[in-house]
């Protein structure tokens, strides 16, 4: 029966009912997603999709399951739940749980498709059938993107198809490790248009941030970063996600505060049996922000929190997920401890063991080099070298080059040391642009600049620090290195500018040696 929408407002007793297609929910944002469902099922579905756009997995599952309870034949409720078990950008997209969810709708693909009453809903269901099929996860993700592209071409004005198409491109980039940037730009362009059409759409701002999460394009996403946490403050990930862009701008107070907020939300929302990943992620990034703004006391608090989490069993999770959560907490604890040593320069030579992580080995090697302990440096370098020989590549290999360079510099082999750093630079330049906290924990260009200063090559050091700051803006150790290099070359105006920026970054941290150095230079030269 076709009924005009106005009848609903005119009479609550009317037998006519039109399913709402637009929903504005407190704390999760606003979307427009018409479906064949009605009433309670549609409302739970809309809220589930809005939360899904913010990667609030557990909350989204609850909403989609409630929609299924209200209407067991509502195909898109199962479609939505199937998307809530994997992080689309970092996981291997395990199809086991999503496949189980789809089989709740019907045991076979043909039977499931028959329960989708419209061509649009069939198209969305068909896309996840590809995503959760039997092929390799890369093929599945690319196939899913292609299916969403066809839907987008068929329904170019459909905001939700556009949003999920944008996300499918970002997922394909993550799966194929495509560094061309083409798909990111396409996804970001779609997300920006969505945001213009609906400023409260959580997926629009979220996917804009992911699409432009690199030093070159980050300014395009700054407005989205400021907007996201306000759109969906009920979701921990939405509070954290803006810091991807804040880091790219060196906005350290924002990085710290947003991750504190994300951590608080994760703790408040957590229930036994759920993952504690959002809390751990916020701990990691929050500590990085506090280290950069010179709040070493707060940086130590993050370590105490992760230690408590590891010791308590990760919010007391049980079973295999609990064990995995504790393992992640332990791993993050070692990372935070190593990063604290490197960024505070409170050097500590720790014992090298088979259990030492690459980050711990780098922190120990750097400490040994700064303290003149060549034997400990050699031991840490050898341990990292062994990891590389065992097949560990990526940043482990980069860190090994860093310690090799320091080892040869300590032996007076300047050209060998700089050659090794050139190799480390070449390796990181072949990787994705920097995003998030520094990886390795001592950025390659920053360490290279410091090494060049030690080798009395200040002009080259200044250029290297400038490159470091293009890649990682307002990182204080690079700013300090640049100030020192410019001062040595006689560029007093440039040095004063850099020292002034350091004082701004470390505002209120007058006890830090770098701030004392900066104020002394400015007092003597200005």
C-alpha positions in Angstrom: 0.0 0.0 0.0 1.5 3.4 -1.0 0.9 6.1 1.5 2.0 9.8 1.4 4.6 10.6 4.1 2.4 13.3 5.5 -0.1 10.8 6.7 2.3 9.6 9.4 2.4 13.0 10.9 -1.3 13.5 10.7 -2.4 10.3 12.4 -0.5 7.9 14.6 -3.4 5.4 14.1 -3.0 5.2 10.4 -2.5 1.8 8.9 0.0 3.2 6.5 3.7 3.2 7.5 6.6 4.5 5.6 10.1 3.4 6.8 12.3 6.3 7.7 15.3 6.6 5.4 17.2 9.2 7.2 18.4 9.0 10.8 20.1 11.5 13.1 21.3 9.7 16.1 22.9 11.3 19.2 26.6 10.6 19.2 27.0 8.6 15.9 26.2 11.0 13.1 23.6 11.3 10.3 23.0 9.0 7.3 20.5 8.5 4.6 20.0 4.8 3.8 16.6 3.7 2.5 15.9 0.0 2.6 13.0 -2.4 2.3 12.8 -2.7 6.1 10.4 -0.8 8.3 10.0 0.3 11.9 12.3 -1.0 14.6 14.4 -3.1 12.2 15.2 -0.1 10.0 16.1 2.1 13.0 18.5 -0.4 14.4 20.0 -0.9 10.9 20.5 2.8 10.4 22.2 3.2 13.7 24.4 0.2 13.0 25.5 1.6 9.7 26.3 4.9 11.2 28.4 3.3 13.9 30.0 1.0 11.3 31.3 4.0 9.4 33.2 5.0 12.6 34.6 1.4 13.0 32.7 0.9 16.2 32.6 -2.8 15.6 31.0 -4.2 18.8 28.3 -1.5 19.0 27.5 -2.0 15.3 27.1 -5.7 15.7 24.6 -5.2 18.5 22.5 -2.9 16.3 22.5 -5.2 13.3 21.6 -8.2 15.5 18.7 -6.2 17.0 17.6 -5.4 13.4 17.7 -9.2 12.7 15.6 -9.9 15.8 13.0 -7.4 14.6 12.9 -8.7 11.1 14.7 -12.1 10.6 14.4 -11.9 6.8 16.0 -8.4 6.5 18.9 -9.2 4.3 20.9 -6.0 4.8 20.9 -6.5 8.6 23.1 -9.6 7.9 25.1 -7.6 5.2 25.9 -5.0 7.8 26.9 -7.5 10.6 29.2 -9.3 8.2 31.2 -6.1 7.8 31.7 -5.7 11.5 34.2 -8.5 12.2 37.3 -7.2 10.3 39.2 -3.9 10.2 39.1 -3.3 6.4 42.4 -1.5 6.3 44.7 -3.6 8.5 43.4 -7.1 8.8 43.7 -10.1 6.5 39.9 -10.0 6.2 39.1 -13.4 7.8 35.9 -14.6 6.2 34.9 -17.2 8.9 32.7 -15.0 11.1 31.2 -13.0 8.2 30.4 -16.2 6.4 28.7 -17.5 9.6 26.6 -14.4 9.7 25.5 -14.6 6.1 24.5 -18.2 6.7 22.1 -17.1 9.4 20.1 -15.4 6.7 20.1 -18.5 4.5 22.4 -21.4 3.9 23.2 -20.8 0.2 24.1 -17.8 -1.8 21.2 -18.2 -4.1 18.8 -18.4 -1.1 20.3 -15.3 0.4 20.1 -13.3 -2.8 16.4 -14.3 -3.1 15.7 -12.6 0.3 17.0 -9.2 -1.0 13.8 -7.6 -2.5 15.3 -4.8 -4.6 18.1 -4.7 -7.2 20.0 -2.2 -5.0 19.9 -4.5 -2.0 20.9 -7.5 -4.1 23.9 -5.5 -5.4 25.1 -4.8 -1.9 24.6 -8.4 -0.8 26.4 -9.6 -3.9 29.4 -7.4 -3.1 29.9 -9.0 0.3 29.4 -12.4 -1.1 32.5 -11.7 -3.1 34.3 -10.2 -0.1 33.6 -13.2 2.0 34.2 -15.8 -0.7 36.8 -18.5 -1.1 39.6 -16.6 -2.8 42.8 -15.0 -1.4 42.0 -11.9 0.7 43.7 -9.6 -1.8 41.5 -10.9 -4.7 38.4 -10.7 -2.5 39.1 -7.1 -1.5 39.8 -6.1 -5.1 36.7 -8.0 -6.3 34.6 -6.2 -3.6 35.9 -2.9 -4.7 35.0 -3.6 -8.4 31.5 -4.7 -7.3 31.0 -1.5 -5.3 32.3 0.5 -8.3 29.6 -1.1 -10.5 27.0 -0.2 -7.9 28.3 3.3 -7.7 28.1 3.7 -11.4 24.5 2.4 -11.3 23.4 4.6 -8.4 25.7 7.6 -8.6 23.6 9.7 -6.2 23.3 7.1 -3.5 25.3 8.4 -0.6 25.8 5.1 1.2 26.9 3.2 -1.9 29.4 6.0 -2.5 30.6 5.8 1.1 31.2 2.1 1.1 32.8 2.4 -2.4 35.3 4.9 -1.0 36.1 2.6 1.8 36.4 -0.4 -0.5 39.1 1.5 -2.5 41.0 2.3 0.7 40.8 -1.4 1.6 42.1 -2.4 -1.8 45.1 0.0 -1.3 45.9 -1.6 2.0 45.6 -5.1 0.6 47.7 -4.6 -2.6 50.1 -2.1 -0.9 49.6 0.2 -3.9 51.7 3.3 -3.3 50.6 5.2 -6.5 48.0 7.2 -4.5 45.4 6.9 -7.3 42.8 5.0 -5.3 43.4 7.2 -2.2 42.7 10.4 -4.2 39.6 8.8 -5.8 38.3 7.7 -2.4 39.1 11.0 -0.8 37.4 13.0 -3.6 34.2 10.9 -3.1 34.4 11.3 0.7 34.9 15.1 0.4 31.8 15.4 -1.8 29.8 13.3 0.7 30.9 15.6 3.5 29.9 18.7 1.6 26.4 17.2 0.9 26.1 15.9 4.5 28.5 17.5 7.1 27.3 15.0 9.7 28.0 11.9 7.8 30.5 9.8 9.9 31.9 7.9 6.9 32.5 11.0 4.9 34.9 12.6 7.4 36.4 9.2 8.4 37.3 8.1 4.9 38.6 11.6 4.1 41.1 11.2 6.9 42.2 7.8 5.8 42.5 8.9 2.1 44.7 11.9 2.9 46.7 10.4 5.7 50.2 11.4 4.4 52.4 14.5 4.7 51.5 15.9 1.3 47.7 15.6 1.4 47.0 15.9 5.1 45.9 19.6 4.9 42.9 18.4 2.8 41.7 16.5 5.7 42.2 18.9 8.6 38.6 20.1 8.6 37.4 16.5 8.6 39.7 15.7 11.5 38.2 18.5 13.6 34.7 17.5 12.6 34.8 13.7 13.2 35.1 13.5 17.0 32.2 16.0 17.2 30.0 13.9 14.9 30.5 10.5 16.7 31.8 11.1 20.2 30.1 7.8 21.3 32.7 5.7 19.3 36.2 5.5 20.6 37.7 5.1 17.2 36.0 8.4 16.1 37.7 10.2 19.0 41.1 8.7 18.0 40.9 9.0 14.2 41.4 12.8 13.9 44.9 12.4 15.4 46.0 10.7 12.2 45.8 14.2 10.7 46.8 16.1 13.8 50.1 14.2 13.8 50.7 15.1 10.2 50.4 18.8 11.3 52.5 18.4 14.5 49.4 19.4 16.7 50.7 17.6 19.7 48.1 18.9 22.3 45.4 17.6 20.0 47.1 14.2 19.6 47.4 13.8 23.4 43.9 15.0 24.3 42.0 13.2 21.6 43.7 9.9 22.4 43.0 10.4 26.1 39.4 10.9 25.2 39.5 7.8 22.9 41.0 5.7 25.7 38.3 6.9 28.2 35.6 5.9 25.7 37.1 2.5 25.1 37.3 1.8 28.8 33.7 2.9 29.4 32.3 0.9 26.5 34.3 -2.3 27.0 32.5 -5.4 28.0 34.0 -8.9 28.9 34.8 -10.9 25.8 35.3 -7.8 23.6 38.6 -6.7 22.1 40.6 -4.0 23.9 42.2 -2.9 20.7 40.8 0.6 20.7 42.2 1.3 24.2 45.6 -0.1 23.3 45.7 2.0 20.1 44.8 5.1 22.0 47.5 4.4 24.6 50.1 4.0 21.9 49.3 7.3 20.1 48.6 9.2 23.2 52.0 8.5 24.6 53.6 9.6 21.3 51.8 12.9 21.4 52.8 13.6 25.0 56.4 12.8 24.3 56.4 15.2 21.4 54.9 18.0 23.5 57.5 17.3 26.2 55.1 16.0 28.8 57.3 13.2 30.0 55.3 12.6 33.2 52.1 11.9 31.2 54.1 9.8 28.8 55.1 7.6 31.8 51.4 7.4 32.8 50.6 5.7 29.5 53.3 3.1 30.2 51.8 2.4 33.7 48.3 2.0 32.1 49.5 -0.5 29.5 51.4 -2.4 32.2 48.3 -2.6 34.3 46.3 -3.8 31.3 48.9 -6.6 30.5 49.1 -7.7 34.2 45.3 -7.8 34.6 44.7 -9.8 31.5 43.6 -6.9 29.4 40.4 -5.8 31.2 40.1 -9.4 32.3 39.3 -10.8 28.8 38.9 -14.6 28.7 39.7 -17.3 26.1 41.8 -17.0 23.0 40.8 -13.4 22.4 41.9 -12.5 25.9 45.3 -14.2 25.3 45.7 -12.3 22.1 44.8 -9.0 23.9 47.3 -9.6 26.6 50.0 -10.4 24.0 49.2 -7.1 22.3 49.4 -5.2 25.5 52.8 -6.8 26.4 54.1 -5.9 22.9 52.8 -2.3 23.1 54.3 -2.0 26.6 57.8 -2.8 25.1 57.2 -0.3 22.3 56.2 2.5 24.7 59.2 1.9 26.9 61.6 1.9 24.0 60.0 5.0 22.5 60.2 6.8 25.9 64.0 6.2 26.1 64.5 7.5 22.5 62.3 10.6 22.7 63.3 11.7 26.2 67.0 10.8 25.6 67.1 9.3 29.0 69.5 6.7 27.8 69.5 3.2 29.2 71.4 0.2 28.0 69.2 -2.8 28.6 70.3 -6.4 28.4 69.9 -7.9 24.9 68.0 -11.2 24.9 66.2 -13.4 22.4 62.9 -11.8 23.6 64.2 -8.2 22.9 61.9 -6.6 20.3 63.4 -4.6 17.4 62.3 -1.3 19.0 64.0 -2.3 22.2 67.2 -3.2 20.4 67.2 0.1 18.6 66.7 2.0 21.9 69.5 0.0 23.5 71.8 0.6 20.6 71.1 4.3 20.5 71.6 4.5 24.3 74.9 2.6 24.0 76.1 4.9 21.2 75.3 8.0 23.2 76.9 6.6 26.4 80.0 5.5 24.5 79.4 1.8 25.2 80.6 0.3 21.9 80.4 -3.2 23.1 76.7 -2.9 23.9 76.1 -1.2 20.6 77.7 -4.0 18.8 75.6 -6.5 20.7 72.3 -4.7 19.8 73.4 -4.3 16.2 74.3 -8.0 15.9 70.9 -9.0 17.4 69.1 -6.9 14.8 71.3 -8.3 12.1 70.3 -11.8 13.1 66.6 -10.9 12.9 67.2 -9.6 9.3 69.0 -12.8 8.4 66.0 -14.8 9.7 63.8 -13.0 7.2 62.5 -10.0 9.1 62.6 -7.0 6.7 60.8 -3.7 6.6 61.5 -1.5 9.6 63.6 -4.1 11.3 66.1 -3.9 8.4 66.0 -0.1 8.5 66.8 -0.2 12.3 69.7 -2.5 11.6 71.1 -0.1 9.1 70.8 2.7 11.7 72.7 0.8 14.3 75.3 -0.3 11.8 75.9 3.3 10.9 76.3 4.3 14.6 78.7 1.4 15.1 80.9 2.5 12.2 80.7 6.2 13.2 82.0 5.2 16.7 84.9 3.4 15.0 85.8 6.5 13.0 84.5 5.2 9.7 82.6 8.3 8.7 82.1 7.5 5.0 80.9 4.0 5.8 78.5 5.4 8.4 77.0 7.9 6.0 76.7 5.2 3.3 74.7 3.0 5.6 72.4 5.9 6.5 72.0 6.6 2.7 70.9 2.9 2.4 68.4 3.4 5.3 67.0 6.5 3.6 66.5 4.6 0.4 64.7 1.9 2.2 62.2 4.2 4.0 61.6 6.3 0.8 60.5 3.1 -0.9 57.9 2.5 1.9 54.5 4.3 2.4 54.8 7.9 3.5 55.0 8.4 7.3 51.7 8.3 9.2 51.0 8.0 12.8 53.7 7.7 15.4 57.3 7.5 14.2 58.4 4.2 12.7 61.1 3.3 13.4 60.9 5.0 16.8 64.0 7.1 15.8 63.1 8.5 12.4 65.9 7.9 9.8 66.3 11.5 8.6 66.4 12.7 12.2 69.1 10.3 13.2 71.0 11.0 10.0 71.0 14.7 10.7 72.3 14.1 14.2 75.1 11.9 12.8 76.0 14.6 10.3 76.3 17.1 13.1 78.6 14.7 15.0 80.7 14.4 11.8 81.0 18.2 11.6 78.8 18.5 8.4 76.3 21.1 9.6 75.1 22.3 6.2 74.3 18.7 5.2 72.7 18.2 8.6 70.5 21.2 8.2 69.2 19.9 4.8 68.5 16.5 6.4 66.6 17.9 9.3 64.5 20.0 6.9 63.6 16.8 5.0 62.8 15.1 8.3 60.4 18.0 9.1 58.7 17.8 5.8 57.9 14.2 6.4 57.1 14.7 10.1 56.2 18.3 10.9 57.0 19.9 14.2 58.8 16.8 15.6 60.8 18.6 18.3 64.0 16.5 18.1 64.2 17.4 14.4 63.4 21.1 15.1 66.2 21.1 17.8 68.6 19.5 15.4 67.8 22.0 12.7 68.3 24.9 15.1 71.7 23.6 16.0 72.8 23.0 12.5 71.8 26.4 11.3 73.5 28.0 14.3 76.8 26.3 13.5 76.6 27.4 9.8 76.1 31.0 10.9 72.4 31.2 9.9 71.4 33.0 13.1 68.0 34.1 11.7 67.1 30.5 10.6 68.4 29.1 13.9 66.3 31.7 15.9 63.2 30.7 13.9 63.8 27.0 14.7 64.6 27.6 18.4 61.5 29.8 18.6 59.4 27.0 17.2 60.9 24.5 19.7 59.9 26.8 22.5 56.3 26.9 21.2 56.1 23.1 20.9 57.6 22.7 24.4 55.6 25.6 25.9 55.6 25.3 29.7 58.5 22.8 29.7 61.2 25.2 30.8 63.1 22.4 32.6 63.9 20.6 29.4 67.5 21.1 28.2 66.4 22.0 24.7 64.2 24.8 25.9 67.1 26.2 28.1 69.4 26.0 25.0 66.8 27.8 22.8 66.3 30.6 25.3 70.0 31.1 25.8 70.6 31.3 22.0 67.8 33.8 21.6 69.0 35.9 24.5 72.5 36.0 23.1 71.6 36.8 19.5 68.4 38.8 19.5 
